[in-house]
Amino acid sequence: MCTTPLSKYFAMGGTKPLFESNFSALWRGYVGSWEIVDDHLYLIALSGMLHDGSEASLTTIFPEFPDRVFAHWYSGTIRIPQGKQLEYVHMGYASIYERDLFLDLERGVVVATRTKYNGVAESDGAREGYQVGAMTVFPITGKVNGDKT
């Protein structure tokens, strides 16, 4: 999904731990996993590295809710790319896919949905839209290519 609902929580004064964000592929310092159940948006997992070297999890921010948290703080639109990639843009969420699913939320509740059709991929081998994925980040220690990191 091309939206960061947790950033609104932090902007509203929610407790934000000091995430380690020295990797360009993970500039936020964390990855959130979300689900929609009965038109309600939930944060179901959080992973990342904290500045002190410990692992972040959902309980780092929401200790009372270890399994999932209703995103009542989020009002706005969530964009979910779907289909094959039409155009690649290196940074941010600017890559274009065949379709975009937009979910409009008010206080964590889906109030409207719409789909925008952007075209059809010319190649059968084009990348598919966002998928569930995982990324492993290994801390760099010692010297790499003669540089101290």
GIUR-V468011 format. One record per backbone hydrogen bond with DSSP energy under -1.0 kcal/mol. NH is the residue of the N-H (numbers start at 1). CO is the residue of the C=O. E is the energy in kcal/mol with one decimal. If there is no record, write none. Layout:
BEGIN
nh={NH NH}
co={CO CO}
e={E E}
END
This chain:
BEGIN
nh={2 7 9 10 11 12 13 14 19 20 26 31 33 35 37 40 41 42 43 44 45 47 50 51 53 56 60 62 65 69 71 72 74 76 78 80 82 85 86 87 96 98 99 100 101 102 103 104 105 106 108 109 110 111 112 114 116 118 126 129 144 147 149}
co={79 4 5 6 7 8 10 9 17 49 23 47 45 42 40 37 108 35 69 33 33 31 54 18 50 48 57 58 62 43 41 70 71 105 103 101 99 127 96 96 87 84 82 116 80 114 78 112 76 109 74 106 39 104 104 102 100 98 123 83 147 144 142}
e={-3.5 -1.3 -1.1 -2.1 -2.4 -1.7 -1.6 -2.4 -1.2 -3.4 -1.8 -2.8 -2.5 -2.1 -2.3 -1.6 -2.7 -3.0 -2.7 -2.9 -1.2 -2.2 -3.3 -3.3 -2.4 -3.3 -1.4 -2.7 -2.0 -2.2 -2.9 -1.9 -1.7 -1.9 -2.7 -2.8 -2.8 -3.8 -3.3 -1.9 -2.3 -1.8 -2.3 -2.1 -2.6 -3.3 -2.5 -2.9 -3.3 -2.4 -2.9 -1.6 -2.8 -3.1 -1.3 -2.0 -2.7 -3.4 -1.3 -1.8 -2.3 -2.4 -1.8}
END
